[in-house]
């Protein structure tokens, strides 16, 4: 696999003269922003190939449309909107540079360059979630966050990135390995960071003040960037924000030639009629896109893996991810930058089947075995012993029972709470870490009472998800929203969530205190607590990370 180092890529960019003359966006005075939608950061992808730099003179880049292409998606989170392979674009939102009317064009000159601002702005780059199989940059509208940053006197530029998904972004098997074409979606996202180093100054951004962030698998992606290429950031970013994700929560992160992943590739080859080709890889590269997407969708749906999202996801490729993430973290081979990381109170409550017949220990073991087939029966039995059923009540959906609540607790510790705490512990040895637990649900959010505070609840206080009007929420929600946004904007600006005047103090996380800042409603939006999960549970889970292939 070609290593995407900054010096190597800049040489390619300059050799290709990939300089745009100008970028045309649109003004949005409702938020006081200039918006650029669908800015290309790489050439239309060569299918099943690492991203390629834009070549030649790009001329005028038109980025004033309300939407742009989505990457092809798979699974229940997939959009019904038409997708495209020509999707390696980003959205960029900055504070407005002058008066204007809604929809009026705004032009950024790159050749020659527009007059630079007196003080270049910090940049927040956000990677969407969706289990590496679905999602889009448009899922999280950053205009409100930029507007708030201006009101706080600490303006930022917000960037949201598309990257290839599913089989097109994360192929595996021997053929992908031999063509060094693994983790393509990861390489796409890294390429976007490289593009920003060259171009963000044209928009008034500071290339030395880039923060990367994400939610769910987007946060996992951020963690992998901390580990990528032996933790060599090449100056692409200086800090990270992880909402509901970590380096070791995702499982499995296998080697690409494992039997199951080879069978997925073989099934796609067969379904597309490429099984008679002497070069199946080349055949897939040139096959019509519709049957290829249908084939990968069928593999996604028919896999024997209990979690279909594992079919097409990051792998240990030996170059970008040189080893299992847990091993790299234990060895200290991660980027030493400030980190802000957190979870919601009930996180994965919606990922556990409601009516799964969890009546006995045996049924729970069978469920866990289906999700983690590489873990030994003894490991799963021991794990279950940490969760005596007497501790749990029937507080879930109707007819789910106490055993369902037990499984939710296991899954949260296994995939979210212990991994995020472990990452915070390891990272706090080398730089500042700020950790939080979010314990509130926007009152207008469509969340059932038994769900508690599920994954994504915190993002509703940052972004207008589902088109909600963030200014028309309850007074207590607006108070909490202001606190959370202020903390995030402060970290983006100053690498410290306390940098903007506030009544609360967010202390750094360390091994002795393991402080979480708790965001919840009330007269004081934030309280402090010690990480609540049994340390012996996390110690056992961490000791078995390699069994979970992560």
LUMKOL-239287 format. One record per residue (C-alpha): x, y, z; residue number from 0. Coordinates in steps of 0.2 Angstrom, whole numbers. Layout:
X, Y, Z, NUM;
...
***
This chain:
0, 0, 0, 0;
7, 17, -4, 1;
10, 27, 11, 2;
1, 44, 11, 3;
15, 55, 19, 4;
13, 74, 18, 5;
29, 77, 9, 6;
25, 63, -4, 7;
8, 70, -7, 8;
13, 88, -9, 9;
25, 83, -22, 10;
11, 74, -31, 11;
0, 89, -29, 12;
13, 101, -36, 13;
18, 90, -50, 14;
0, 89, -55, 15;
-3, 107, -54, 16;
-19, 103, -45, 17;
-23, 121, -40, 18;
-41, 128, -42, 19;
-43, 146, -48, 20;
-57, 149, -36, 21;
-71, 141, -26, 22;
-89, 147, -27, 23;
-100, 144, -12, 24;
-116, 152, -5, 25;
-120, 164, 9, 26;
-132, 160, 23, 27;
-135, 175, 33, 28;
-147, 166, 44, 29;
-132, 158, 52, 30;
-119, 171, 47, 31;
-110, 158, 37, 32;
-102, 155, 20, 33;
-106, 137, 14, 34;
-96, 127, 2, 35;
-105, 110, -2, 36;
-97, 96, -12, 37;
-79, 102, -14, 38;
-68, 88, -22, 39;
-53, 84, -12, 40;
-47, 69, -23, 41;
-51, 64, -41, 42;
-66, 53, -45, 43;
-60, 37, -37, 44;
-52, 23, -48, 45;
-63, 9, -41, 46;
-54, -2, -28, 47;
-39, 9, -28, 48;
-31, 21, -16, 49;
-37, 39, -18, 50;
-28, 49, -32, 51;
-24, 68, -31, 52;
-34, 80, -42, 53;
-24, 83, -58, 54;
-23, 98, -69, 55;
-30, 115, -67, 56;
-47, 113, -58, 57;
-53, 131, -64, 58;
-68, 137, -55, 59;
-75, 124, -42, 60;
-94, 126, -40, 61;
-99, 122, -23, 62;
-115, 132, -21, 63;
-128, 118, -23, 64;
-138, 112, -8, 65;
-132, 94, -9, 66;
-119, 84, -17, 67;
-116, 65, -21, 68;
-117, 52, -7, 69;
-105, 37, -7, 70;
-113, 20, -10, 71;
-121, 14, 6, 72;
-126, -3, 13, 73;
-137, -9, 27, 74;
-152, -2, 37, 75;
-144, 15, 38, 76;
-142, 17, 20, 77;
-151, 32, 12, 78;
-164, 31, -2, 79;
-155, 45, -11, 80;
-145, 40, -26, 81;
-127, 37, -23, 82;
-112, 39, -34, 83;
-94, 33, -35, 84;
-89, 51, -38, 85;
-91, 56, -20, 86;
-74, 61, -12, 87;
-80, 78, -7, 88;
-81, 88, 8, 89;
-92, 102, 15, 90;
-84, 118, 22, 91;
-93, 131, 33, 92;
-85, 146, 39, 93;
-90, 163, 47, 94;
-97, 175, 34, 95;
-84, 186, 27, 96;
-95, 201, 23, 97;
-113, 207, 21, 98;
-124, 198, 8, 99;
-141, 190, 5, 100;
-147, 172, 7, 101;
-141, 162, -8, 102;
-129, 175, -14, 103;
-113, 168, -21, 104;
-97, 169, -11, 105;
-80, 167, -20, 106;
-64, 161, -13, 107;
-49, 165, -24, 108;
-35, 152, -24, 109;
-25, 158, -39, 110;
-21, 172, -35, 111;
-26, 170, -17, 112;
-39, 180, -8, 113;
-32, 192, 5, 114;
-28, 181, 20, 115;
-37, 185, 37, 116;
-28, 194, 50, 117;
-30, 178, 61, 118;
-32, 161, 53, 119;
-46, 151, 61, 120;
-45, 134, 69, 121;
-53, 120, 59, 122;
-64, 106, 65, 123;
-65, 91, 53, 124;
-79, 79, 57, 125;
-81, 61, 51, 126;
-98, 54, 50, 127;
-103, 37, 58, 128;
-113, 23, 50, 129;
-102, 7, 54, 130;
-91, 11, 38, 131;
-106, 6, 28, 132;
-118, 20, 28, 133;
-119, 39, 32, 134;
-114, 55, 24, 135;
-106, 71, 27, 136;
-123, 80, 26, 137;
-129, 71, 41, 138;
-122, 84, 53, 139;
-125, 102, 48, 140;
-111, 112, 56, 141;
-119, 130, 52, 142;
-126, 131, 70, 143;
-109, 126, 78, 144;
-100, 139, 67, 145;
-113, 153, 72, 146;
-111, 149, 90, 147;
-92, 150, 89, 148;
-93, 167, 82, 149;
-105, 173, 96, 150;
-92, 166, 109, 151;
-78, 176, 101, 152;
-69, 160, 96, 153;
-74, 157, 78, 154;
-70, 140, 69, 155;
-71, 133, 52, 156;
-81, 117, 51, 157;
-77, 103, 38, 158;
-87, 87, 35, 159;
-80, 73, 24, 160;
-86, 59, 13, 161;
-76, 43, 12, 162;
-80, 27, 2, 163;
-91, 14, 12, 164;
-95, -4, 11, 165;
-85, -15, -1, 166;
-80, 0, -11, 167;
-71, 7, 4, 168;
-66, -8, 14, 169;
-63, -23, 3, 170;
-54, -38, 10, 171;
-48, -55, 5, 172;
-32, -61, -3, 173;
-35, -51, -18, 174;
-37, -35, -9, 175;
-21, -39, 1, 176;
-11, -42, -15, 177;
-17, -26, -23, 178;
-13, -16, -7, 179;
-31, -10, -8, 180;
-37, -12, 10, 181;
-44, 2, 21, 182;
-48, 13, 6, 183;
-61, 23, 16, 184;
-47, 27, 29, 185;
-35, 32, 15, 186;
-49, 44, 8, 187;
-51, 52, 25, 188;
-33, 54, 27, 189;
-32, 62, 10, 190;
-45, 75, 14, 191;
-33, 80, 29, 192;
-19, 82, 16, 193;
-30, 92, 4, 194;
-34, 104, 19, 195;
-16, 107, 22, 196;
-14, 114, 5, 197;
-31, 123, 3, 198;
-38, 128, 20, 199;
-28, 144, 21, 200;
-38, 150, 5, 201;
-54, 149, 16, 202;
-46, 158, 30, 203;
-41, 142, 40, 204;
-25, 138, 49, 205;
-18, 122, 43, 206;
-8, 121, 60, 207;
-24, 121, 70, 208;
-34, 106, 63, 209;
-44, 95, 75, 210;
-52, 79, 69, 211;
-68, 72, 77, 212;
-82, 60, 74, 213;
-96, 50, 81, 214;
-98, 31, 82, 215;
-88, 23, 68, 216;
-83, 41, 64, 217;
-75, 42, 81, 218;
-67, 24, 78, 219;
-60, 32, 62, 220;
-52, 46, 72, 221;
-44, 33, 84, 222;
-37, 24, 69, 223;
-29, 40, 63, 224;
-21, 42, 79, 225;
-13, 25, 76, 226;
-11, 26, 57, 227;
6, 23, 49, 228;
15, 20, 66, 229;
6, 36, 74, 230;
14, 48, 61, 231;
2, 62, 60, 232;
13, 72, 47, 233;
6, 88, 55, 234;
-11, 84, 48, 235;
-20, 87, 65, 236;
-16, 93, 83, 237;
-30, 86, 93, 238;
-45, 74, 92, 239;
-63, 73, 98, 240;
-71, 56, 100, 241;
-90, 54, 103, 242;
-95, 36, 107, 243;
-80, 28, 99, 244;
-62, 22, 103, 245;
-47, 13, 97, 246;
-53, -4, 103, 247;
-72, -4, 104, 248;
-74, -11, 87, 249;
-73, -30, 84, 250;
-67, -38, 74, 251;
-53, -29, 66, 252;
-45, -44, 57, 253;
-31, -48, 46, 254;
-39, -47, 28, 255;
-36, -65, 23, 256;
-46, -73, 36, 257;
-58, -87, 29, 258;
-74, -77, 32, 259;
-68, -61, 24, 260;
-61, -71, 9, 261;
-78, -79, 7, 262;
-86, -62, 6, 263;
-75, -57, -8, 264;
-78, -74, -17, 265;
-97, -71, -16, 266;
-96, -54, -24, 267;
-85, -61, -38, 268;
-98, -75, -41, 269;
-113, -63, -40, 270;
-106, -51, -53, 271;
-101, -64, -65, 272;
-82, -62, -62, 273;
-79, -79, -56, 274;
-74, -85, -74, 275;
-62, -70, -76, 276;
-43, -74, -75, 277;
-41, -58, -65, 278;
-56, -56, -54, 279;
-50, -40, -46, 280;
-49, -31, -63, 281;
-66, -38, -68, 282;
-73, -30, -52, 283;
-65, -14, -56, 284;
-73, -13, -73, 285;
-90, -21, -69, 286;
-106, -11, -70, 287;
-109, -2, -53, 288;
-127, -8, -51, 289;
-124, -27, -50, 290;
-108, -24, -40, 291;
-118, -14, -27, 292;
-132, -27, -27, 293;
-119, -41, -24, 294;
-111, -32, -10, 295;
-128, -28, -2, 296;
-133, -47, -3, 297;
-116, -52, 5, 298;
-119, -39, 19, 299;
-137, -46, 22, 300;
-132, -65, 20, 301;
-116, -65, 30, 302;
-114, -78, 44, 303;
-107, -64, 55, 304;
-120, -58, 68, 305;
-115, -40, 65, 306;
-116, -37, 46, 307;
-106, -21, 49, 308;
-91, -32, 51, 309;
-91, -38, 33, 310;
-84, -22, 26, 311;
-74, -12, 39, 312;
-56, -8, 43, 313;
-43, -22, 44, 314;
-25, -24, 50, 315;
-17, -21, 33, 316;
1, -20, 39, 317;
4, -2, 33, 318;
-10, 9, 39, 319;
-14, -2, 54, 320;
2, -11, 57, 321;
-6, -22, 71, 322;
-22, -24, 81, 323;
-27, -7, 88, 324;
-26, -14, 106, 325;
-8, -19, 104, 326;
-3, -3, 96, 327;
-12, 6, 111, 328;
-3, -4, 124, 329;
14, -1, 115, 330;
11, 18, 116, 331;
11, 18, 97, 332;
-2, 32, 95, 333;
-2, 50, 91, 334;
2, 61, 107, 335;
-11, 74, 105, 336;
-24, 81, 117, 337;
-40, 71, 116, 338;
-58, 74, 121, 339;
-68, 58, 123, 340;
-85, 53, 129, 341;
-100, 42, 129, 342;
-119, 43, 133, 343;
-126, 34, 148, 344;
-135, 20, 139, 345;
-125, 20, 122, 346;
-129, 3, 113, 347;
-146, 1, 121, 348;
-153, 1, 103, 349;
-141, -12, 96, 350;
-147, -27, 106, 351;
-162, -36, 99, 352;
-177, -33, 109, 353;
-186, -50, 108, 354;
-171, -62, 107, 355;
-176, -74, 120, 356;
-163, -70, 133, 357;
-170, -82, 146, 358;
-154, -92, 151, 359;
-136, -90, 153, 360;
-134, -102, 138, 361;
-144, -91, 127, 362;
-134, -75, 131, 363;
-118, -85, 128, 364;
-124, -91, 111, 365;
-128, -73, 107, 366;
-111, -67, 112, 367;
-103, -81, 102, 368;
-112, -76, 87, 369;
-105, -58, 88, 370;
-88, -63, 94, 371;
-85, -80, 86, 372;
-66, -79, 90, 373;
-68, -78, 109, 374;
-67, -94, 118, 375;
-82, -101, 127, 376;
-72, -100, 143, 377;
-69, -81, 140, 378;
-87, -78, 137, 379;
-92, -88, 152, 380;
-81, -79, 163, 381;
-87, -62, 156, 382;
-105, -67, 160, 383;
-100, -71, 178, 384;
-96, -53, 181, 385;
-115, -49, 178, 386;
-126, -59, 190, 387;
-144, -58, 184, 388;
-149, -52, 202, 389;
-141, -35, 198, 390;
-153, -32, 184, 391;
-172, -26, 183, 392;
-184, -27, 169, 393;
-182, -9, 163, 394;
-181, -11, 145, 395;
-195, -12, 132, 396;
-210, -23, 135, 397;
-207, -41, 137, 398;
-189, -39, 136, 399;
-185, -45, 154, 400;
-171, -42, 166, 401;
-159, -53, 155, 402;
-161, -41, 141, 403;
-155, -27, 152, 404;
-140, -38, 157, 405;
-135, -41, 139, 406;
-136, -22, 136, 407;
-124, -19, 151, 408;
-112, -32, 144, 409;
-112, -25, 127, 410;
-109, -7, 133, 411;
-94, -12, 144, 412;
-87, -23, 131, 413;
-88, -11, 116, 414;
-90, 6, 123, 415;
-87, 10, 141, 416;
-71, -1, 145, 417;
-63, 3, 128, 418;
-66, 22, 130, 419;
-59, 22, 147, 420;
-44, 11, 142, 421;
-40, 23, 128, 422;
-42, 38, 140, 423;
-30, 30, 153, 424;
-17, 26, 140, 425;
-18, 43, 131, 426;
-18, 53, 148, 427;
0, 46, 151, 428;
7, 57, 137, 429;
-5, 72, 135, 430;
-21, 80, 141, 431;
-37, 70, 140, 432;
-54, 77, 144, 433;
-68, 63, 147, 434;
-87, 65, 148, 435;
-103, 56, 150, 436;
-118, 63, 142, 437;
-134, 61, 152, 438;
-148, 70, 144, 439;
-159, 68, 129, 440;
-166, 83, 119, 441;
-184, 84, 124, 442;
-190, 85, 106, 443;
-179, 70, 101, 444;
-189, 54, 96, 445;
-182, 43, 110, 446;
-193, 31, 121, 447;
-191, 32, 140, 448;
-184, 14, 141, 449;
-170, 19, 129, 450;
-162, 31, 142, 451;
-148, 41, 134, 452;
-144, 31, 118, 453;
-129, 34, 107, 454;
-130, 50, 97, 455;
-140, 60, 111, 456;
-125, 71, 114, 457;
-124, 76, 95, 458;
-142, 83, 96, 459;
-135, 96, 107, 460;
-121, 101, 94, 461;
-130, 98, 77, 462;
-148, 101, 71, 463;
-151, 82, 67, 464;
-167, 79, 58, 465;
-169, 97, 54, 466;
-174, 102, 72, 467;
-173, 120, 76, 468;
-160, 121, 90, 469;
-166, 138, 95, 470;
-183, 132, 100, 471;
-179, 120, 113, 472;
-184, 120, 132, 473;
-174, 132, 143, 474;
-165, 118, 152, 475;
-160, 110, 135, 476;
-154, 127, 129, 477;
-143, 129, 145, 478;
-135, 112, 142, 479;
-133, 115, 124, 480;
-124, 131, 127, 481;
-112, 122, 140, 482;
-108, 108, 128, 483;
-106, 118, 113, 484;
-95, 130, 123, 485;
-84, 116, 129, 486;
-82, 108, 111, 487;
-78, 125, 103, 488;
-65, 129, 116, 489;
-56, 113, 114, 490;
-56, 116, 95, 491;
-48, 133, 98, 492;
-37, 130, 113, 493;
-35, 112, 115, 494;
-44, 115, 132, 495;
-63, 114, 135, 496;
-60, 127, 149, 497;
-53, 140, 137, 498;
-69, 150, 136, 499;
-76, 158, 151, 500;
-88, 146, 160, 501;
-95, 142, 177, 502;
-89, 124, 177, 503;
-71, 117, 177, 504;
-67, 102, 166, 505;
-52, 94, 174, 506;
-41, 82, 165, 507;
-43, 64, 166, 508;
-29, 53, 175, 509;
-27, 36, 181, 510;
-29, 41, 200, 511;
-46, 50, 198, 512;
-53, 44, 182, 513;
-64, 60, 181, 514;
-79, 61, 170, 515;
-88, 77, 167, 516;
-106, 73, 167, 517;
-117, 84, 156, 518;
-135, 84, 162, 519;
-150, 95, 164, 520;
-151, 106, 180, 521;
-146, 122, 188, 522;
-128, 116, 186, 523;
-126, 108, 169, 524;
-110, 98, 173, 525;
-105, 88, 188, 526;
-90, 77, 191, 527;
-90, 58, 194, 528;
-77, 44, 194, 529;
-78, 32, 180, 530;
-92, 20, 186, 531;
-89, 3, 178, 532;
-81, -10, 189, 533;
-62, -9, 186, 534;
-60, -28, 187, 535;
-73, -30, 173, 536;
-63, -18, 162, 537;
-46, -27, 167, 538;
-53, -44, 161, 539;
-60, -37, 145, 540;
-44, -28, 141, 541;
-34, -44, 144, 542;
-45, -53, 131, 543;
-44, -39, 117, 544;
-34, -51, 105, 545;
-48, -64, 107, 546;
-60, -51, 101, 547;
-48, -47, 86, 548;
-47, -29, 90, 549;
***
